[in-house]
Amino acid sequence: MIKIKRTALEFMLNLARNMYPREFIGLLRENNKKEIYEVLLLPRSTYGRNFSSLDHYMAPYTVKYAGSVHSHPSPNPRPSAGDLLSFSSTGGVHIIIAYPFTEYSFAVYNKKGEPLEFEVVE
Ligand SMILES: [Zn+2]
């Protein structure tokens, strides 16, 4: 069961809303209780209307991250072929936030794109 801090979730939902109709992408960080508690936005990420990509060379190697998060401007939270490719190289937990960017419009996947169960913790 993946645990996501409510503060981190709200931060991600707000980012998704603010970037719409473009996508945002970031890295997820875990605290020592294995809860996702922080989102790291990378300075050279490309934000596109229908795509977003991480410049992997910009990821600081000293920073440990659990996975990634990005938004979709459509109501479809399923990972694309490109998403699956990037999931495989950016950790084991991947959040996709779909339009309209609420607590009910996002999904969590493993690096193969299979849905993971999660809970939001305070
Ligand atoms: Zn995507």
Backbone and ligand atoms as CSV (ligand in chain L), in Angstrom:
chain,resi,resn,atom,element,x,y,z
A,1,MET,N,N,0.848,-1.201,0.000
A,1,MET,CA,C,0.000,0.000,0.000
A,1,MET,C,C,0.879,1.245,0.000
A,2,ILE,N,N,0.704,2.089,-1.022
A,2,ILE,CA,C,1.474,3.321,-1.118
A,2,ILE,C,C,0.810,4.388,-0.241
A,3,LYS,N,N,1.605,5.072,0.544
A,3,LYS,CA,C,1.075,6.143,1.395
A,3,LYS,C,C,1.497,7.495,0.833
A,4,ILE,N,N,0.513,8.380,0.690
A,4,ILE,CA,C,0.780,9.711,0.158
A,4,ILE,C,C,0.307,10.742,1.178
A,5,LYS,N,N,1.190,11.609,1.592
A,5,LYS,CA,C,0.813,12.677,2.516
A,5,LYS,C,C,-0.173,13.616,1.843
A,6,ARG,N,N,-1.217,13.998,2.578
A,6,ARG,CA,C,-2.240,14.876,2.014
A,6,ARG,C,C,-1.628,16.208,1.539
A,7,THR,N,N,-0.669,16.736,2.272
A,7,THR,CA,C,-0.063,18.010,1.869
A,7,THR,C,C,0.640,17.871,0.512
A,8,ALA,N,N,1.316,16.740,0.299
A,8,ALA,CA,C,2.009,16.509,-0.977
A,8,ALA,C,C,0.992,16.346,-2.100
A,9,LEU,N,N,-0.089,15.618,-1.798
A,9,LEU,CA,C,-1.123,15.409,-2.819
A,9,LEU,C,C,-1.738,16.743,-3.234
A,10,GLU,N,N,-2.051,17.579,-2.243
A,10,GLU,CA,C,-2.675,18.866,-2.569
A,10,GLU,C,C,-1.725,19.749,-3.382
A,11,PHE,N,N,-0.447,19.676,-3.060
A,11,PHE,CA,C,0.561,20.411,-3.813
A,11,PHE,C,C,0.553,19.971,-5.283
A,12,MET,N,N,0.515,18.640,-5.500
A,12,MET,CA,C,0.513,18.101,-6.869
A,12,MET,C,C,-0.756,18.502,-7.618
A,13,LEU,N,N,-1.897,18.412,-6.934
A,13,LEU,CA,C,-3.169,18.754,-7.585
A,13,LEU,C,C,-3.166,20.230,-7.987
A,14,ASN,N,N,-2.632,21.081,-7.123
A,14,ASN,CA,C,-2.553,22.505,-7.430
A,14,ASN,C,C,-1.620,22.780,-8.601
A,15,LEU,N,N,-0.488,22.084,-8.636
A,15,LEU,CA,C,0.433,22.251,-9.757
A,15,LEU,C,C,-0.255,21.870,-11.062
A,16,ALA,N,N,-0.952,20.738,-11.030
A,16,ALA,CA,C,-1.634,20.263,-12.235
A,16,ALA,C,C,-2.649,21.292,-12.709
A,17,ARG,N,N,-3.404,21.859,-11.765
A,17,ARG,CA,C,-4.405,22.875,-12.124
A,17,ARG,C,C,-3.734,24.119,-12.685
A,18,ASN,N,N,-2.629,24.529,-12.062
A,18,ASN,CA,C,-1.961,25.755,-12.501
A,18,ASN,C,C,-1.304,25.600,-13.862
A,19,MET,N,N,-0.832,24.376,-14.175
A,19,MET,CA,C,-0.156,24.164,-15.458
A,19,MET,C,C,-1.137,23.925,-16.595
A,20,TYR,N,N,-2.348,23.505,-16.280
A,20,TYR,CA,C,-3.329,23.170,-17.304
A,20,TYR,C,C,-3.476,24.311,-18.302
A,21,PRO,N,N,-3.539,24.095,-19.636
A,21,PRO,CA,C,-3.634,22.790,-20.300
A,21,PRO,C,C,-2.283,22.116,-20.541
A,22,ARG,N,N,-1.208,22.680,-20.018
A,22,ARG,CA,C,0.063,21.982,-20.149
A,22,ARG,C,C,0.201,20.964,-19.031
A,23,GLU,N,N,1.152,20.051,-19.190
A,23,GLU,CA,C,1.403,19.038,-18.166
A,23,GLU,C,C,2.553,19.485,-17.279
A,24,PHE,N,N,2.561,19.009,-16.077
A,24,PHE,CA,C,3.758,19.190,-15.263
A,24,PHE,C,C,4.308,17.810,-14.936
A,25,ILE,N,N,5.579,17.782,-14.599
A,25,ILE,CA,C,6.204,16.519,-14.216
A,25,ILE,C,C,7.191,16.789,-13.080
A,26,GLY,N,N,7.267,15.854,-12.166
A,26,GLY,CA,C,8.192,16.010,-11.049
A,26,GLY,C,C,8.585,14.654,-10.496
A,27,LEU,N,N,9.471,14.679,-9.534
A,27,LEU,CA,C,9.911,13.450,-8.873
A,27,LEU,C,C,9.306,13.394,-7.475
A,28,LEU,N,N,9.004,12.174,-7.034
A,28,LEU,CA,C,8.404,11.971,-5.711
A,28,LEU,C,C,9.477,11.592,-4.711
A,29,ARG,N,N,9.404,12.186,-3.542
A,29,ARG,CA,C,10.343,11.823,-2.490
A,29,ARG,C,C,9.589,11.217,-1.315
A,30,GLU,N,N,10.238,10.225,-0.674
A,30,GLU,CA,C,9.655,9.545,0.481
A,30,GLU,C,C,10.356,9.979,1.759
A,31,ASN,N,N,9.609,10.030,2.858
A,31,ASN,CA,C,10.260,10.258,4.147
A,31,ASN,C,C,10.665,8.903,4.742
A,32,ASN,N,N,11.198,8.919,5.958
A,32,ASN,CA,C,11.692,7.640,6.509
A,32,ASN,C,C,10.572,6.703,6.946
A,33,LYS,N,N,9.309,7.179,6.883
A,33,LYS,CA,C,8.176,6.276,7.125
A,33,LYS,C,C,7.623,5.733,5.803
A,34,LYS,N,N,8.370,5.945,4.723
A,34,LYS,CA,C,7.966,5.456,3.397
A,34,LYS,C,C,6.689,6.125,2.909
A,35,GLU,N,N,6.472,7.357,3.344
A,35,GLU,CA,C,5.324,8.114,2.863
A,35,GLU,C,C,5.831,9.114,1.826
A,36,ILE,N,N,5.072,9.262,0.743
A,36,ILE,CA,C,5.434,10.275,-0.244
A,36,ILE,C,C,5.079,11.630,0.340
A,37,TYR,N,N,6.076,12.469,0.522
A,37,TYR,CA,C,5.824,13.718,1.249
A,37,TYR,C,C,6.304,14.951,0.512
A,38,GLU,N,N,7.004,14.775,-0.602
A,38,GLU,CA,C,7.570,15.942,-1.272
A,38,GLU,C,C,7.639,15.704,-2.770
A,39,VAL,N,N,7.487,16.780,-3.523
A,39,VAL,CA,C,7.612,16.715,-4.977
A,39,VAL,C,C,8.763,17.616,-5.387
A,40,LEU,N,N,9.645,17.065,-6.178
A,40,LEU,CA,C,10.812,17.808,-6.641
A,40,LEU,C,C,10.592,18.151,-8.107
A,41,LEU,N,N,10.536,19.435,-8.396
A,41,LEU,CA,C,10.367,19.855,-9.781
A,41,LEU,C,C,11.735,20.085,-10.378
A,42,LEU,N,N,11.953,19.565,-11.544
A,42,LEU,CA,C,13.278,19.692,-12.148
A,42,LEU,C,C,13.325,20.900,-13.072
A,43,PRO,N,N,14.400,21.673,-12.992
A,43,PRO,CA,C,14.470,22.941,-13.713
A,43,PRO,C,C,14.414,22.812,-15.231
A,44,ARG,N,N,14.925,21.734,-15.796
A,44,ARG,CA,C,14.974,21.668,-17.254
A,44,ARG,C,C,13.906,20.761,-17.836
A,45,SER,N,N,12.909,20.404,-17.046
A,45,SER,CA,C,11.841,19.569,-17.586
A,45,SER,C,C,11.145,20.311,-18.718
A,46,THR,N,N,10.672,19.573,-19.668
A,46,THR,CA,C,9.939,20.148,-20.783
A,46,THR,C,C,8.457,20.019,-20.505
A,47,TYR,N,N,7.750,21.116,-20.552
A,47,TYR,CA,C,6.311,21.061,-20.318
A,47,TYR,C,C,5.598,21.268,-21.635
A,48,GLY,N,N,4.846,20.302,-22.050
A,48,GLY,CA,C,4.167,20.430,-23.330
A,48,GLY,C,C,2.669,20.319,-23.176
A,49,ARG,N,N,1.990,20.582,-24.259
A,49,ARG,CA,C,0.536,20.530,-24.224
A,49,ARG,C,C,0.058,19.086,-24.113
A,50,ASN,N,N,0.699,18.194,-24.839
A,50,ASN,CA,C,0.283,16.794,-24.777
A,50,ASN,C,C,1.425,15.871,-24.395
A,51,PHE,N,N,2.450,16.419,-23.883
A,51,PHE,CA,C,3.567,15.576,-23.474
A,51,PHE,C,C,4.327,16.293,-22.379
A,52,SER,N,N,5.071,15.536,-21.646
A,52,SER,CA,C,6.001,16.137,-20.703
A,52,SER,C,C,7.142,15.154,-20.594
A,53,SER,N,N,8.324,15.643,-20.468
A,53,SER,CA,C,9.431,14.709,-20.365
A,53,SER,C,C,10.450,15.202,-19.366
A,54,LEU,N,N,11.063,14.270,-18.719
A,54,LEU,CA,C,12.095,14.607,-17.762
A,54,LEU,C,C,13.430,14.556,-18.472
A,55,ASP,N,N,14.242,15.556,-18.228
A,55,ASP,CA,C,15.605,15.463,-18.694
A,55,ASP,C,C,16.381,14.713,-17.622
A,56,HIS,N,N,16.605,13.432,-17.875
A,56,HIS,CA,C,17.182,12.587,-16.827
A,56,HIS,C,C,18.567,13.044,-16.393
A,57,TYR,N,N,19.260,13.711,-17.294
A,57,TYR,CA,C,20.601,14.149,-16.939
A,57,TYR,C,C,20.580,15.274,-15.914
A,58,MET,N,N,19.402,15.927,-15.790
A,58,MET,CA,C,19.282,16.997,-14.813
A,58,MET,C,C,18.929,16.474,-13.423
A,59,ALA,N,N,18.510,15.202,-13.314
A,59,ALA,CA,C,18.134,14.672,-12.010
A,59,ALA,C,C,19.373,14.614,-11.128
A,60,PRO,N,N,19.322,15.270,-9.977
A,60,PRO,CA,C,20.507,15.254,-9.111
A,60,PRO,C,C,20.732,13.853,-8.548
A,61,TYR,N,N,21.901,13.319,-8.787
A,61,TYR,CA,C,22.143,11.936,-8.374
A,61,TYR,C,C,22.223,11.779,-6.863
A,62,THR,N,N,22.423,12.882,-6.164
A,62,THR,CA,C,22.497,12.796,-4.714
A,62,THR,C,C,21.113,12.732,-4.084
A,63,VAL,N,N,20.094,13.065,-4.854
A,63,VAL,CA,C,18.737,13.050,-4.317
A,63,VAL,C,C,18.098,11.698,-4.588
A,64,LYS,N,N,17.613,11.069,-3.526
A,64,LYS,CA,C,16.904,9.805,-3.707
A,64,LYS,C,C,15.444,10.110,-3.990
A,65,TYR,N,N,14.897,9.420,-4.965
A,65,TYR,CA,C,13.478,9.635,-5.219
A,65,TYR,C,C,12.777,8.308,-5.406
A,66,ALA,N,N,11.480,8.311,-5.075
A,66,ALA,CA,C,10.697,7.078,-5.094
A,66,ALA,C,C,10.072,6.817,-6.449
A,67,GLY,N,N,9.849,7.880,-7.208
A,67,GLY,CA,C,9.178,7.724,-8.491
A,67,GLY,C,C,8.858,9.079,-9.080
A,68,SER,N,N,7.796,9.126,-9.888
A,68,SER,CA,C,7.495,10.366,-10.602
A,68,SER,C,C,6.015,10.708,-10.496
A,69,VAL,N,N,5.724,11.937,-10.833
A,69,VAL,CA,C,4.324,12.382,-10.931
A,69,VAL,C,C,4.217,13.251,-12.164
A,70,HIS,N,N,3.111,13.102,-12.904
A,70,HIS,CA,C,2.837,14.071,-13.961
A,70,HIS,C,C,1.338,14.161,-14.180
A,71,SER,N,N,0.946,15.204,-14.904
A,71,SER,CA,C,-0.480,15.425,-15.124
A,71,SER,C,C,-0.837,15.156,-16.575
A,72,HIS,N,N,-2.108,14.847,-16.792
A,72,HIS,CA,C,-2.667,14.690,-18.134
A,72,HIS,C,C,-3.771,15.731,-18.305
A,73,PRO,N,N,-3.758,16.476,-19.400
A,73,PRO,CA,C,-4.820,17.472,-19.602
A,73,PRO,C,C,-6.162,16.830,-19.965
A,74,SER,N,N,-6.200,15.513,-20.132
A,74,SER,CA,C,-7.439,14.804,-20.459
A,74,SER,C,C,-7.922,14.060,-19.215
A,75,PRO,N,N,-9.163,13.546,-19.233
A,75,PRO,CA,C,-9.645,12.797,-18.064
A,75,PRO,C,C,-9.094,11.377,-17.992
A,76,ASN,N,N,-8.152,11.021,-18.846
A,76,ASN,CA,C,-7.620,9.661,-18.893
A,76,ASN,C,C,-6.319,9.547,-18.085
A,77,PRO,N,N,-6.363,8.829,-16.954
A,77,PRO,CA,C,-5.147,8.718,-16.147
A,77,PRO,C,C,-4.264,7.526,-16.530
A,78,ARG,N,N,-4.547,6.853,-17.667
A,78,ARG,CA,C,-3.742,5.691,-18.046
A,78,ARG,C,C,-2.381,6.141,-18.585
A,79,PRO,N,N,-1.317,5.384,-18.271
A,79,PRO,CA,C,0.003,5.746,-18.795
A,79,PRO,C,C,0.096,5.500,-20.302
A,80,SER,N,N,0.736,6.425,-21.016
A,80,SER,CA,C,0.988,6.255,-22.447
A,80,SER,C,C,2.227,5.382,-22.624
A,81,ALA,N,N,2.517,5.017,-23.870
A,81,ALA,CA,C,3.724,4.225,-24.144
A,81,ALA,C,C,4.963,4.987,-23.694
A,82,GLY,N,N,4.966,6.299,-23.930
A,82,GLY,CA,C,6.098,7.123,-23.503
A,82,GLY,C,C,6.223,7.177,-21.984
A,83,ASP,N,N,5.057,7.213,-21.314
A,83,ASP,CA,C,5.079,7.208,-19.845
A,83,ASP,C,C,5.732,5.927,-19.334
A,84,LEU,N,N,5.358,4.791,-19.922
A,84,LEU,CA,C,5.888,3.501,-19.461
A,84,LEU,C,C,7.407,3.465,-19.615
A,85,LEU,N,N,7.864,4.046,-20.707
A,85,LEU,CA,C,9.305,4.093,-20.942
A,85,LEU,C,C,9.992,4.915,-19.849
A,86,SER,N,N,9.401,6.047,-19.504
A,86,SER,CA,C,10.044,6.882,-18.488
A,86,SER,C,C,9.847,6.301,-17.083
A,87,PHE,N,N,8.723,5.601,-16.840
A,87,PHE,CA,C,8.518,4.943,-15.536
A,87,PHE,C,C,9.659,3.973,-15.237
A,88,SER,N,N,10.087,3.257,-16.275
A,88,SER,CA,C,11.054,2.182,-16.057
A,88,SER,C,C,12.393,2.720,-15.569
A,89,SER,N,N,12.625,4.029,-15.757
A,89,SER,CA,C,13.931,4.560,-15.344
A,89,SER,C,C,13.841,5.588,-14.222
A,90,THR,N,N,12.651,5.764,-13.636
A,90,THR,CA,C,12.526,6.792,-12.587
A,90,THR,C,C,11.861,6.267,-11.319
A,91,GLY,N,N,12.239,5.078,-10.870
A,91,GLY,CA,C,11.725,4.608,-9.587
A,91,GLY,C,C,10.497,3.729,-9.714
A,92,GLY,N,N,9.897,3.373,-8.575
A,92,GLY,CA,C,8.852,2.349,-8.559
A,92,GLY,C,C,7.438,2.827,-8.337
A,93,VAL,N,N,7.232,4.122,-8.093
A,93,VAL,CA,C,5.889,4.645,-7.810
A,93,VAL,C,C,5.618,5.814,-8.740
A,94,HIS,N,N,4.540,5.736,-9.509
A,94,HIS,CA,C,4.269,6.771,-10.498
A,94,HIS,C,C,2.827,7.235,-10.420
A,95,ILE,N,N,2.664,8.525,-10.230
A,95,ILE,CA,C,1.326,9.094,-10.098
A,95,ILE,C,C,0.987,9.832,-11.390
A,96,ILE,N,N,-0.215,9.564,-11.909
A,96,ILE,CA,C,-0.729,10.357,-13.031
A,96,ILE,C,C,-1.995,11.057,-12.552
A,97,ILE,N,N,-1.999,12.368,-12.666
A,97,ILE,CA,C,-3.150,13.171,-12.263
A,97,ILE,C,C,-3.868,13.601,-13.527
A,98,ALA,N,N,-5.117,13.163,-13.670
A,98,ALA,CA,C,-5.886,13.497,-14.870
A,98,ALA,C,C,-6.838,14.654,-14.569
A,99,TYR,N,N,-7.267,15.320,-15.648
A,99,TYR,CA,C,-8.279,16.356,-15.538
A,99,TYR,C,C,-9.512,15.758,-14.874
A,100,PRO,N,N,-10.219,16.392,-13.939
A,100,PRO,CA,C,-10.080,17.791,-13.478
A,100,PRO,C,C,-9.184,17.975,-12.248
A,101,PHE,N,N,-8.238,17.089,-12.031
A,101,PHE,CA,C,-7.198,17.266,-11.010
A,101,PHE,C,C,-7.758,17.324,-9.587
A,102,THR,N,N,-8.542,16.321,-9.247
A,102,THR,CA,C,-9.070,16.226,-7.891
A,102,THR,C,C,-8.540,14.946,-7.245
A,103,GLU,N,N,-8.920,14.751,-6.001
A,103,GLU,CA,C,-8.521,13.564,-5.260
A,103,GLU,C,C,-9.076,12.291,-5.912
A,104,TYR,N,N,-10.058,12.461,-6.809
A,104,TYR,CA,C,-10.691,11.298,-7.440
A,104,TYR,C,C,-10.256,11.128,-8.891
A,105,SER,N,N,-9.325,11.930,-9.346
A,105,SER,CA,C,-8.957,11.831,-10.765
A,105,SER,C,C,-7.480,11.536,-10.951
A,106,PHE,N,N,-6.886,10.832,-9.974
A,106,PHE,CA,C,-5.499,10.441,-10.180
A,106,PHE,C,C,-5.338,8.950,-9.908
A,107,ALA,N,N,-4.255,8.387,-10.389
A,107,ALA,CA,C,-4.000,6.963,-10.201
A,107,ALA,C,C,-2.508,6.766,-9.944
A,108,VAL,N,N,-2.203,5.631,-9.303
A,108,VAL,CA,C,-0.830,5.329,-8.924
A,108,VAL,C,C,-0.440,4.005,-9.588
A,109,TYR,N,N,0.741,3.966,-10.184
A,109,TYR,CA,C,1.194,2.780,-10.918
A,109,TYR,C,C,2.587,2.369,-10.468
A,110,ASN,N,N,2.908,1.103,-10.727
A,110,ASN,CA,C,4.293,0.671,-10.546
A,110,ASN,C,C,5.051,0.934,-11.859
A,111,LYS,N,N,6.310,0.534,-11.918
A,111,LYS,CA,C,7.092,0.894,-13.102
A,111,LYS,C,C,6.636,0.175,-14.369
A,112,LYS,N,N,5.828,-0.897,-14.199
A,112,LYS,CA,C,5.282,-1.578,-15.377
A,112,LYS,C,C,3.954,-0.977,-15.823
A,113,GLY,N,N,3.464,0.013,-15.077
A,113,GLY,CA,C,2.192,0.632,-15.432
A,113,GLY,C,C,0.997,-0.097,-14.857
A,114,GLU,N,N,1.236,-0.996,-13.891
A,114,GLU,CA,C,0.128,-1.695,-13.231
A,114,GLU,C,C,-0.354,-0.854,-12.054
A,115,PRO,N,N,-1.690,-0.753,-11.869
A,115,PRO,CA,C,-2.219,0.098,-10.797
A,115,PRO,C,C,-1.778,-0.389,-9.417
A,116,LEU,N,N,-1.453,0.537,-8.547
A,116,LEU,CA,C,-1.095,0.229,-7.175
A,116,LEU,C,C,-2.166,0.796,-6.251
A,117,GLU,N,N,-2.408,0.074,-5.146
A,117,GLU,CA,C,-3.314,0.609,-4.135
A,117,GLU,C,C,-2.591,1.676,-3.345
A,118,PHE,N,N,-3.342,2.669,-2.923
A,118,PHE,CA,C,-2.707,3.747,-2.169
A,118,PHE,C,C,-3.673,4.283,-1.130
A,119,GLU,N,N,-3.124,4.981,-0.166
A,119,GLU,CA,C,-3.970,5.727,0.760
A,119,GLU,C,C,-3.348,7.077,1.020
A,120,VAL,N,N,-4.235,8.038,1.291
A,120,VAL,CA,C,-3.793,9.390,1.596
A,120,VAL,C,C,-3.719,9.507,3.108
A,121,VAL,N,N,-2.559,9.916,3.615
A,121,VAL,CA,C,-2.361,9.990,5.064
A,121,VAL,C,C,-2.146,11.446,5.481
A,122,GLU,N,N,-2.480,11.723,6.737
A,122,GLU,CA,C,-2.337,13.102,7.243
A,122,GLU,C,C,-0.903,13.353,7.677
L,1,ZN,ZN,ZN,1.386,10.674,-19.302
